[in-house]
């Protein structure tokens, strides 16, 4: 009864909330994650943030228009001395900035490419996480089945041992050994249920819904034939390496922009205003003096002569930043080559384990059946029978695990070379367009903005400084 209660508890952990049943395939799961995964959505928002850096850089070379309204009350000896009302417009235009706008724009463009590469990296990771979660659910579902079957087998063996003990064919030691193995199998079954529950929650986190009736894993996509081929592909296709290279290029233009601060700048302004004056005094002394228009056009050249060492320090700092990013390229390349090689070796090892486990399952199944028959005629002991059953279960679990490892290693290899993306894998999704927004905002001249996302509800302010007490307060 106790074991049945534990099984019911574990089953409750693995059970899903009352949702409409929906069978999933791996492409379905990847498509759902592509549309709903919050990490991927956050990275897409980061790309759109990077898009805005280009119009911000270009704004330095565009004209600006402003208005000025002024009301001035004058007084002399604390007496009204008249009021002046002024309204005017001013148009400003940068005529020359030493090439800073061009280099700042180039830096911003390279950061957009880096952000897009990181979006690819995020998508590769989300797809890998989806495959891992999918394979884990299938794995632990099978492990639960194998352990439940093992419990049934050992329950029958225990009953047979008790029956044979009653007739004097076995000893109390044999019965105790059967009881111990059954108890161990029951605990393993509870652990497997808990692992399945955890795998289902991981699937929910990545895909956005609980798994229902998962189809078997489909055939693997085309993979690089050798580790060398995989490394060669990764050198040109790895999102992490591509992002690092664009980061360095952006830093190179940052250096140029700072160096150009030593160059002169030229700006032009044109303004027009209207001033209206009301004379002071009261009654018969009130004087209305009228208004007049004024216009002004100016060109200003600014030539830096001495900048207190600020620009030199900023240039040196930016140069060191670029040096850091150059080393980051090397680091990313080495890390990527390591990931590719390790994933390829894990794939090869998993396939070898699969073949060995298949042989082991067949041999242990045959051996367990033979030991069982030999035990019935008295040539094998109970412990030998129990060991044979355990070896059969272990080999079956090893085979299930190895198949999971093959899938995860294969997609880890694809992610490492930058090919574990929904479109590249042929998953039917509406491909996210990371380019159009940058083209749309690049030449947008107006300051139009949307309201942005709606405000989210805030938690209780007290929770920011004090935990919720669970249960009665501690005295």
Buried (B, 14 or more C-beta within 10 A) or exposed (E): EEBEEBBEEBBEBBEEEEEEEEEBBBBBBBBBBBBEBEBBEEBBEBBBEBBBBBBEBBEEBEEEEEEEEEEEEEEEEEEBEBBBBBBBEBBBBBEBBBEBBBBBBBBBBBBBBBBBBBBBBBBBBBBBBBBBBBBBBBBBBBBBBBBBBBBEBBBEBBEBBBEBBEEEEBEEEBBEBBBEBBBBBBEBBBBBBBBBBBBBBBBBBBBBBBBEEBBEBEEBEEBBEEBEBBBBBBBEBBBBBBBBBBBBBBBBBBBBBBBBBBBEBBBBBBBBBEBBBBBBEEEEEEEEEEBEEEEEEEEEEEEEEEEEEEBBEBBEEBBEBBEEBBEBBEEBBEBBBEBBBBBBEBBEBBBEBBEBBBEBBEEBBEBBEEBBEBBEEEEBBBBBBBBBBBBBBBBBBBBBBBBBBBBBBBBBBBBBBBBBBBEBBEBEBEEBEBEEBBEEBBEEEEEEEEEEEEEEEEEEEEEEEEEEEEEEEEE
